Amino acid sequence: MKKTPPMKIVLVNPLIPPNTGSIGRLCAATGTALILVKPLGFSLDDRYLKRAGLDYWPWIDLTIVDHWREALESPGRNWLFTAKTQRSFTQVEYAPGDKLVFGAETTGLPPEILDAYPEAGVLIPMINPNVRSLNLAQCAAVGLYEARRQLGLA
C-alpha cells in the first residue's frame, strides 16, 4: 500500500520547465506529492524539465489534473502562496496533508482561486521593494521546509 505523503505541492499553470523540474527534485527528496494543474507551459517530455529533475522522476509522486478544483478540493488544507496578503508563511500552523499552492511564474495565482480561499493566503516576505518576486522553485523549497520544520520531519 502506498504511503500518503505528509505534504503536497500544487503548481497551478506552471510555465518554466526548469522550475517544475527543480520542484520535482525537491518533492522526490522529501517524499512530497507534486500536483500539476493544466494548462502547463511545456511538455512533460521537455528536456529542460527532465534535466532540472535529473533522474529522480521515478521517485516523484506526480499527479496531473485538468482544473485547479480537482487539486484544491481534495483532502487537506490549502495554503496559497501570494503577494496579495500580509500574513507570513511562518505565521500559520501546518498539518500533515496540507497543500502548498503556487501560481504561474509570471502571474501568480488566478483571482478565482484567491477568491475561493480568502483566508488561505500566505506571503514570503521580502524586504527590498525593488525585487518583484522570488524564483518559484525557491518559494516552494522555503515554504515546504518551514512546514516540515513545524511538523518535526527530518
N, C-alpha and C positions, 0 to 999 in steps of 0.2 A: 504494500500500500504506500502511495506517495505521501510524504510528509508535507503538511501545509507550511509554506514559508511564513516567518513571523511578520514580514513587511512586504509591501508591493510598491513598485514604482510604476506610475502610469504616465506615458508620454502621449499627449494629445496633438496629433498632426505634426510629428517631428519632421524637420526639413533637411537637416545636415547629417549625412551618413556617419562621419567620424564621431559626432556627439552621441548618436544612438549606439554606435559600436563601443565607445568608451563606457557608456552606461550599462550596456550588456555585460561587459567585463566586470564592472562593479557588482552587478547582480550575481554573476557567477561566483565571484569571490566571497560574497556574503550570504548566499542562499536566499536571495531576494527575488521574488517573482517580478517579471517585466511584462507590462501590458502596453501594447502599441495600439493607438486609436487611429484608424484611417480617416482621411487620406494621408498616406505617407509621402514625403517629398522625394522618395528614392525607392529603388527596388531592393528587396531583401538580398538580392544577388550582387548588390553594389560592392565593388572591390574595396572601396574606402571603408564601408561599413564592416566588412569582413576583416580588413587589415586592423582597424581600431579594436575590434573584438578578439583579435588574434585567433587562436584555435580553441577558444573557450565556448563557442556556440553550442556544442553538445551539452554543456552544463548549465545553460540558461533556461529557466522555467519561463518560456515565452508564450504569450497569448496575443493574438491579433484580433481586434474587434472592429466592426464597421461603424459603430456610433459610440460616442462618449457615454451615453446612458448605460450601455452594456457593462462598461468598466466601473462607473461610479455608483451604479445602483446595486452592485454585488455586495456581499457582506463585508463589513469593515468600514471604519470612518474614513472620510476623505479630508486631506489637508491640501489646500490649494496654494501652491507657491506663486505669489503675485506681488507686484509692486503697488497694487491698489488696496493696501491695508496698512495699518500701523502696528499690528501685533507681530512681534518677532517669533520666528520659528522655535526659539528656545523657551517661549512662554506658554507652550502647550504641553500637555502630558500625553505622550504617545502610548499606544497599546498594541499588543500583538494583533495582526490582521489589518492594521491601518494602511491606507494608501497615500503615498506622497505623489501629488498630481502636478505635472508641469506642462506648460503650453509650448507652442511653436517658438523657435528661437527668435523670429522677427516680430511676432505679435503677442506672445504670451497666451494666456487662456482666453477663450472667447467669452464675451459678455454673458451669453446664455448659461455658461457653466458657473460663472461668478454669481449670477443672479439666482441660480438654483440652489446654491450653497453659501448664502451670505455670511454665515458665521464660521466658515471653514478656511478663510484666507489667512495665510501666514507669509511673512516677509523675511528675507535675508537682508539685514541692514547693511548699508554701505555709507561710509562717512564722507566720501568725496562726491560732491554733487556733479562733477564733470564726467563721472563714469556712469553711463546709461544702464549697464547691466553686467552680470557675470556670465560666464560660459555655462550653458545648460548642463554639461557633464559635471562641472564644478558644483553647481547648485544641487544636483542630485546627490553627489557624494557628501556635501556638507549636511544636507537635510537627513539623509539616511544614517550617517554616523551619529548625529545628535539623537535620533530616535533609538538607535541601537545602544548608545550610551545610557539613555534613560531606562531601557529595558534590561540592562545588565548583560547584554550579549557581547561575547568576546570578539 
